[in-house]
Protein backbone atom coordinates (compact mmCIF):
# COMPACT_ATOMS: atom_id res chain seq x y z
CA UNK A 1 0.00 0.00 0.00
CA UNK A 2 1.34 3.47 -0.90
CA UNK A 3 1.96 6.22 1.63
CA UNK A 4 -0.86 8.25 0.06
CA UNK A 5 -3.28 5.37 0.55
CA UNK A 6 -2.25 4.96 4.19
CA UNK A 7 -2.65 8.68 4.83
CA UNK A 8 -6.04 8.81 3.14
CA UNK A 9 -7.18 5.76 5.06
CA UNK A 10 -6.38 7.38 8.41
CA UNK A 11 -7.91 10.68 7.31
CA UNK A 12 -11.13 8.86 6.49
CA UNK A 13 -11.20 7.35 9.98
CA UNK A 14 -10.68 10.84 11.46
CA UNK A 15 -13.29 12.30 9.09
CA UNK A 16 -10.79 14.86 7.81
CA UNK A 17 -10.25 15.83 4.18
CA UNK A 18 -6.86 15.52 2.43
CA UNK A 19 -6.94 19.27 1.73
CA UNK A 20 -7.08 19.96 5.47
CA UNK A 21 -4.21 17.58 6.11
CA UNK A 22 -2.09 19.44 3.55
CA UNK A 23 -3.03 22.77 5.13
CA UNK A 24 -1.85 21.60 8.55
CA UNK A 25 1.38 20.17 7.14
CA UNK A 26 2.13 23.31 5.12
CA UNK A 27 1.48 25.57 8.12
CA UNK A 28 3.89 23.55 10.25
CA UNK A 29 6.52 23.48 7.49
CA UNK A 30 6.17 27.21 6.82
CA UNK A 31 5.92 28.56 10.38
CA UNK A 32 7.31 25.66 12.40
CA UNK A 33 4.60 26.12 15.01
CA UNK A 34 0.83 26.15 15.51
CA UNK A 35 -0.36 27.89 18.68
CA UNK A 36 -4.01 27.45 19.60
CA UNK A 37 -4.50 30.85 21.24
CA UNK A 38 -2.91 32.82 18.38
CA UNK A 39 -6.15 33.37 16.47
CA UNK A 40 -9.25 31.57 15.23
CA UNK A 41 -7.40 30.08 12.25
CA UNK A 42 -4.71 28.46 14.38
CA UNK A 43 -7.27 27.34 16.94
CA UNK A 44 -9.02 25.29 14.26
CA UNK A 45 -5.72 24.03 12.84
CA UNK A 46 -4.58 22.95 16.30
CA UNK A 47 -7.85 21.18 17.04
CA UNK A 48 -7.74 19.29 13.74
CA UNK A 49 -4.06 18.42 14.27
CA UNK A 50 -4.97 16.80 17.58
CA UNK A 51 -7.41 14.53 15.76
CA UNK A 52 -4.62 13.17 13.55
CA UNK A 53 -1.63 13.66 15.83
CA UNK A 54 -0.23 10.15 15.37
CA UNK A 55 -0.54 10.43 11.60
CA UNK A 56 1.30 13.76 11.60
CA UNK A 57 4.06 12.39 13.83
CA UNK A 58 4.56 9.39 11.56
CA UNK A 59 4.38 11.50 8.41
CA UNK A 60 7.10 13.92 9.55
CA UNK A 61 9.19 11.15 11.12
CA UNK A 62 9.66 9.55 7.70
CA UNK A 63 11.49 12.73 6.61
CA UNK A 64 13.48 13.00 9.86
CA UNK A 65 11.44 15.80 11.41
CA UNK A 66 10.15 15.73 14.98
CA UNK A 67 6.71 17.01 15.90
CA UNK A 68 6.38 18.09 19.52
CA UNK A 69 2.99 18.63 21.13
CA UNK A 70 2.79 20.70 24.30
CA UNK A 71 -0.72 19.84 25.43
CA UNK A 72 -0.46 22.03 28.53
CA UNK A 73 0.23 25.22 26.59
CA UNK A 74 -1.59 23.95 23.50
CA UNK A 75 0.87 24.25 20.67
CA UNK A 76 2.65 22.06 18.14
CA UNK A 77 6.24 22.74 17.09
CA UNK A 78 8.05 21.08 14.22
CA UNK A 79 11.78 20.53 14.58
CA UNK A 80 14.12 20.03 11.64
CA UNK A 81 16.50 17.03 11.55
CA UNK A 82 19.35 17.39 14.03
CA UNK A 83 17.71 20.15 16.07
CA UNK A 84 18.89 20.43 19.69
CA UNK A 85 15.86 20.77 21.94
CA UNK A 86 15.88 20.96 25.75
CA UNK A 87 13.88 18.20 27.35
CA UNK A 88 13.77 16.03 24.23
CA UNK A 89 15.94 13.00 23.36
CA UNK A 90 19.06 13.79 21.33
CA UNK A 91 18.42 13.66 17.61
CA UNK A 92 20.99 11.38 15.98
CA UNK A 93 20.35 12.80 12.51
CA UNK A 94 22.70 15.37 11.01
CA UNK A 95 21.45 18.93 11.15
CA UNK A 96 20.06 20.34 7.91
CA UNK A 97 20.40 24.14 8.07
CA UNK A 98 18.80 24.65 4.64
CA UNK A 99 15.37 23.73 5.99
CA UNK A 100 15.55 26.19 8.85
CA UNK A 101 14.36 29.75 8.66
CA UNK A 102 17.07 32.41 8.49
CA UNK A 103 16.51 35.30 10.83
CA UNK A 104 18.23 38.62 11.50
CA UNK A 105 20.96 39.21 14.12
CA UNK A 106 18.52 41.49 15.97
CA UNK A 107 16.05 38.62 16.10
CA UNK A 108 18.75 36.32 17.48
CA UNK A 109 19.67 38.78 20.22
CA UNK A 110 16.06 39.50 21.15
CA UNK A 111 15.20 35.78 21.25
CA UNK A 112 18.15 35.12 23.55
CA UNK A 113 17.10 37.99 25.81
CA UNK A 114 13.53 36.68 25.91
CA UNK A 115 14.82 33.22 26.81
CA UNK A 116 16.89 34.74 29.64
CA UNK A 117 13.91 36.70 30.95
CA UNK A 118 11.55 33.73 30.65
CA UNK A 119 13.93 31.50 32.58
CA UNK A 120 14.20 34.08 35.37
CA UNK A 121 10.41 34.37 35.57
CA UNK A 122 10.12 30.59 35.53
CA UNK A 123 12.66 30.21 38.35
CA UNK A 124 10.74 32.77 40.41
CA UNK A 125 7.37 31.15 39.72
CA UNK A 126 6.17 34.30 37.98
CA UNK A 127 4.40 32.58 35.11
CA UNK A 128 0.82 33.16 33.95
CA UNK A 129 -1.69 30.29 33.95
CA UNK A 130 -1.33 29.92 30.18
CA UNK A 131 2.45 29.57 30.52
CA UNK A 132 3.39 33.10 29.47
CA UNK A 133 5.80 35.48 31.20
CA UNK A 134 4.87 39.16 31.20
CA UNK A 135 7.55 41.80 30.71
CA UNK A 136 7.80 45.44 29.74
CA UNK A 137 9.54 46.63 26.61
CA UNK A 138 12.10 48.33 28.85
CA UNK A 139 12.96 44.98 30.46
CA UNK A 140 13.73 43.55 27.03
CA UNK A 141 15.91 46.54 26.12
CA UNK A 142 17.83 46.46 29.41
CA UNK A 143 18.40 42.70 29.24
CA UNK A 144 19.77 42.92 25.71
CA UNK A 145 22.17 45.68 26.75
CA UNK A 146 23.34 44.24 30.08
CA UNK A 147 23.41 40.53 29.27
CA UNK A 148 24.20 40.51 25.55
CA UNK A 149 25.92 43.89 25.10
CA UNK A 150 23.61 44.67 22.22
CA UNK A 151 21.19 47.55 21.65
CA UNK A 152 17.77 47.36 20.11
CA UNK A 153 17.31 48.99 16.70
CA UNK A 154 17.40 52.78 16.97
CA UNK A 155 14.14 53.78 15.31
CA UNK A 156 10.67 53.08 16.66
CA UNK A 157 9.67 51.62 13.31
CA UNK A 158 12.54 49.12 13.40
CA UNK A 159 11.75 48.23 17.02
CA UNK A 160 8.14 47.46 16.13
CA UNK A 161 9.29 45.50 13.08
CA UNK A 162 11.46 43.35 15.35
CA UNK A 163 8.58 42.74 17.75
CA UNK A 164 6.38 41.78 14.81
CA UNK A 165 9.02 39.29 13.65
CA UNK A 166 9.15 37.74 17.12
CA UNK A 167 5.36 37.58 17.18
CA UNK A 168 5.25 35.93 13.75
CA UNK A 169 7.48 33.15 15.07
CA UNK A 170 5.00 32.70 17.94
CA UNK A 171 7.49 33.37 20.74
CA UNK A 172 6.04 36.73 21.72
CA UNK A 173 2.55 38.20 21.85
CA UNK A 174 1.12 41.63 22.59
CA UNK A 175 -2.13 43.54 22.25
CA UNK A 176 -3.17 44.97 18.89
CA UNK A 177 -2.78 48.51 20.20
CA UNK A 178 0.64 47.94 21.78
CA UNK A 179 2.99 50.92 21.75
CA UNK A 180 6.61 50.99 22.89
CA UNK A 181 5.93 54.51 24.19
CA UNK A 182 3.37 53.15 26.68
CA UNK A 183 5.30 52.27 29.84
CA UNK A 184 2.38 50.23 31.16
CA UNK A 185 2.01 48.08 28.04
CA UNK A 186 3.22 44.51 28.47
CA UNK A 187 4.74 41.88 26.22
CA UNK A 188 3.99 38.20 26.80
CA UNK A 189 6.85 35.73 26.28
CA UNK A 190 5.31 32.47 25.17
CA UNK A 191 6.53 29.10 26.49
CA UNK A 192 7.42 28.27 22.88
CA UNK A 193 10.65 30.21 23.51
CA UNK A 194 11.96 27.13 25.32
CA UNK A 195 11.91 25.19 22.07
CA UNK A 196 13.53 27.97 20.03
CA UNK A 197 16.51 28.85 22.25
CA UNK A 198 18.13 25.99 24.15
CA UNK A 199 19.94 26.30 27.46
CA UNK A 200 23.21 25.58 25.67
CA UNK A 201 22.62 28.36 23.14
CA UNK A 202 21.78 30.84 25.89
CA UNK A 203 24.81 29.87 27.96
CA UNK A 204 27.11 30.11 24.94
CA UNK A 205 25.82 33.59 24.09
CA UNK A 206 26.25 34.86 27.65
CA UNK A 207 29.73 33.34 27.91
CA UNK A 208 30.69 35.01 24.64
CA UNK A 209 29.91 38.44 26.12
CA UNK A 210 26.98 38.93 23.83
CA UNK A 211 28.86 38.62 20.56
CA UNK A 212 26.17 37.40 18.16
CA UNK A 213 27.52 37.00 14.66
CA UNK A 214 26.29 33.60 13.58
CA UNK A 215 23.01 32.99 11.81
CA UNK A 216 20.32 31.65 14.10
CA UNK A 217 17.81 29.09 12.98
CA UNK A 218 14.33 28.13 13.97
CA UNK A 219 12.17 25.24 12.89
CA UNK A 220 10.53 25.76 9.53
CA UNK A 221 11.50 26.27 5.94
CA UNK A 222 14.10 28.74 4.71
CA UNK A 223 12.75 32.23 4.26
Residue pairs with C-beta under 8 A, 6 or more apart in sequence:
3 62
7 18
7 21
7 55
7 59
8 18
10 52
10 55
11 17
11 18
11 21
11 52
11 55
14 51
14 52
14 55
16 48
16 51
16 52
20 48
21 52
21 55
23 45
24 34
24 45
24 48
24 49
24 52
24 56
25 56
25 59
27 34
27 42
27 45
28 34
28 56
28 60
28 67
28 76
28 78
29 78
29 220
29 221
30 220
30 221
31 168
31 169
31 170
31 220
32 77
32 78
32 79
32 101
32 169
32 218
32 219
32 220
33 75
33 76
33 77
33 78
33 169
33 170
33 192
33 219
33 220
34 42
34 45
34 46
34 49
34 75
34 76
35 42
35 46
35 74
35 75
35 170
35 190
35 192
36 42
36 43
36 46
36 47
36 74
36 75
37 43
37 74
37 130
38 170
38 173
46 74
46 75
46 76
49 56
49 76
50 69
53 67
53 69
56 67
56 76
57 67
60 66
60 67
60 78
61 67
63 81
64 81
64 93
64 96
65 78
65 79
65 80
65 81
66 78
66 79
66 83
66 85
66 88
66 91
67 76
67 77
67 78
67 79
68 76
68 77
68 78
68 79
68 85
68 88
68 195
69 75
69 76
70 76
70 77
70 191
70 192
72 131
73 130
73 131
73 190
73 191
73 192
75 170
75 190
75 191
75 192
77 192
77 195
77 219
78 219
78 220
79 85
79 88
79 91
79 195
79 219
80 95
80 96
80 99
80 100
80 217
80 219
80 220
81 91
81 93
81 94
81 95
81 96
81 99
82 91
82 93
82 94
82 95
82 96
83 91
83 95
83 219
84 90
84 91
84 198
84 200
84 201
85 91
85 195
85 198
86 194
86 195
86 198
86 199
87 194
97 217
98 222
99 220
99 221
99 222
100 217
100 218
100 219
100 220
100 221
100 222
101 169
101 217
101 218
101 219
101 220
101 221
101 222
101 223
102 215
102 217
102 222
102 223
103 111
103 165
103 169
103 215
103 216
103 217
103 218
103 223
104 162
104 165
105 212
105 213
106 152
106 153
106 158
106 162
107 162
107 165
107 166
107 169
107 216
108 212
108 214
108 215
108 216
109 144
109 148
109 150
109 210
109 212
110 140
110 144
110 152
110 162
110 166
111 166
111 171
111 193
111 196
111 197
111 216
112 148
112 197
112 201
112 202
112 205
112 212
113 140
113 143
113 144
113 147
113 148
114 140
114 166
114 171
114 172
114 189
114 193
114 197
115 193
115 194
115 196
115 197
115 201
115 202
116 143
116 147
116 202
116 206
117 133
117 135
117 139
117 140
117 143
117 189
118 133
118 189
118 191
118 193
118 194
119 202
121 127
121 133
121 134
121 135
121 189
122 133
126 133
127 133
128 134
128 188
131 190
131 191
132 173
132 188
132 189
132 190
132 191
133 188
133 189
134 186
134 187
134 188
134 189
135 186
135 187
135 189
136 183
136 185
136 186
136 187
137 159
137 180
137 185
137 187
138 183
140 152
140 187
141 151
141 152
144 150
144 151
144 152
145 151
147 206
147 210
148 205
148 206
148 210
148 212
149 209
149 210
149 211
150 210
150 212
152 159
152 162
153 159
153 161
153 162
156 180
156 181
159 180
160 180
163 172
163 174
163 178
163 180
163 187
166 172
167 173
167 174
169 196
169 218
170 190
170 192
171 189
171 190
171 192
171 193
171 196
172 187
172 188
172 189
172 190
173 187
173 188
173 190
174 185
174 186
174 187
174 188
175 185
178 185
178 187
179 185
195 219
196 218
196 219
205 212
